[in-house]
Each structure stands twice: as structure tokens, then as C-alpha cells.
Amino acid sequence: MKKLTLYTIIGILFVLITGTLAHFVYEWSGSNPIVGYFFPVNESSWEHMKLCFFPMLAYFFFMRGKLKTEYPCVSSGLLAGILLGTFLIPVIFYTYSGILGQNYLVLDIATFAVSVILSYWAAYRLSLSCRLARYTLLLKGLVAALAICFFVFTDNPPTIALFQPPI
């Protein structure tokens, strides 16, 4: 379990750091449209979900490669963690901003951090328990579908609040 714990902690730090830097990459790229598929192009909750999704997905391939023999359920655990962390961002954001009547930068940052930590906690627990192992193919499909949605909705965002920058 020491190895899984170590890689989980490294994953949390990796996603917190790369996700934070990712917030600025689109602007730094000169608004390159290809970069926009992987990094937020505006301040909407949908675009901020990319801050968790793509860094976790990148680290998934690394962590799975290192641990799949010792922890055969690491793939299902990490895939579930990716989905959980990604969707926690809008859930926490809209919950706190709905209660307080507005959003605050410090709480937005905390939302990201809490989402990442909870996603890796869940991934760790699920990797050990193997509860979702039989759903690995489904989880892969859901993660792939979400990635496709990020690509499609970057250029064609629906006209609902999730895709609009907060006022």
C-alpha cells in the first residue's frame, strides 16, 4: 500500500500544480484554438472542469503504467476518480455560490483543491477495494465521452449556465 499511497500523493500534487498552471495556458498560447481544447478558454464552470480532467487523465496513464501489476484495480479506481473530481467542480461551485449569492476567488481555488483531493481519495479506496473493476470498460467509455464533450463544447458551448462565465 505504500507505493499506492506515494503515487496518490504525487498525483494530488501533480494535478494541483498543473491544474493551477493550466488556468493560464490558453492565454499564454495567444488563444491558440488547439490549446483551447485542453485548457480553459473562459471562466465558465465547464471550462474549469478541464483543470482537473486533463491533468488527472495524463497522470492516470503514468500511474496505471507503474501500478497495474501490483494493483490490478488501479485503472477503474483512477477512472472513477477522474469523473468524480471533474464533476465535483461545478457541484461545489454552484452549491457554495448559490448559498452565498456570489462566488469568491478563494472559494473557487478551494473548490478545485477539494475536488482533486476527494477524487484521489476515492481513486485510492477504489483501487484497493476493486468495487468498480467490472465497470472498467464503462468508465473508460465515460471518460472518453467526457473528453469528446470538452472538444465539442469548446467551440460550440450550449446556452446554459454551466457553459457561461459567472456574472
N, C-alpha and C positions, 0 to 999 in steps of 0.2 A: 504493500500500500504506500510505502514511502515514495516510490517512483511516480505513482499516480498523483499523490499529493504534491510533489515537486512540480510536475508538469502542469497541474491545475493552477498552482500559484503563479507559475511563469505565464500561463495563458491569461490569467486575470491581468497581470501587469502588462503583458503584450497588448491586449485589447484596450486597456485603459489608455496606454500611451499612444498606440497607433490610431485608435478611435478619436482621441483628442486632436492629434495632428491632422487626421483625415478631414476634420471640420473645415480646414483652410486650403486643402489641396486643390479643389476646383478653382478657387480664386487665384491661387499661386500659378495654376496652369494657364492663366489667361482665358478662363472659361472654355477650355477645350471640351468639346461635346463628348468625346470618348471618355475622358476622365470623369465627366458627369454621370456616367452610368454606374460608377463605383463609389463616388463621393458626393456628398450633398451639394445640390445646385441652388438651394434656397433654405429658408429657415422653417419649412414645414416639418411636422412630426414625421411624415412619411420619409422625407429625405434624411432626417436624423436617425431613422432606423438603420440606415446604411452604416452608421458609425459603429454599430455593434455587429451587424450581419457579416460584412465583408472581412473585417479583421478576424472574427471568430471562424469564418469559413477557411481563411488562409491558415490559421493556426490548427484547425481541425485536421488538415492534410498532414501537417508536421507531426502533431500529437498522435494521430492514428498510426502513422508510419512507425513511430517509436514504440508504441504500446500495444498494438493489436495482438501480438503473440501472448504477452503476459495478461492482458485484459481484453478478452475477446468481445466484450460488450461495449468497448470504448466508442465505437462508431455510433451505435444507437444512442448512447448517453450524450455524446457531443452534438449529434444532430438535433436531439430534443432540446439541448441547452441553447443551441443557435436560435431555434424557433422561439423558445421561451424568452431569452434575452431581447430578441428583436421586438417581440410584441409587448414586452413589459414597458418599453419606452413610451408608446402612446398611452397605454393604460395608466401608468403612473402620472404622466404629464397631464392628461385630461382629468384625472381624479383630483390631483392637488390644485390645478388651476381652476377647476370647477368649484372646488370648496372655497378657495381664496379669492376667486373672482378675477385673477390675473396670474401671469407667470412671472417668475423671478429667475434670473440667471443662475444664482447659487443653487436653487432647487432643480433647475434644468440639468446642471452638472451633476448634482446628487442623483437625479433620475438615471442618468447614464451609468454612473458608478454602481448604483444599487442593481440596475438591470444586468450589468456584466457580472457582478459578484454572485447574484442569485442564479444566473444562467450556468456559471461554472460549478456552483454548489450542487445544482440539480444534475449537471452532467457527471460530476464526481459520484454522486449517490447512485445514479442510474447505471454508470459504468460498473459499479460494484455489484449492484443487485440483479442486473440483466433483465429487469422487468420489461424493457421495450425491445429486447433483442429480436423477437419475432416480427417486429414492425420496422426493422431497419430499411427495407426497400420502400415502404410507405414514407418514412422520414426522409429518405434521400429524394423521393419524388416531391415532397412538400418543400424541402429546401431548394430544389431546382426550380419549382414553380414560383417560389418567392423571388429567386434571383431573376427569373424572366419578368416577373411583375416589376421589379426595380428597373430593369432595362426599358420595358414598355412605358411605364408611367413616368419615367424621367422626361420623355418627350411629349407624352400625352396624359397629363395628370387629370383624373376625374375632378369634377367641380364640387367636391365635398370637403369638409373642414380638415380632415386628415392630410389632404394634399395642399392645403393653403397655409402660407406663413401666418403665425398668430398676429393679431392686431395689437 
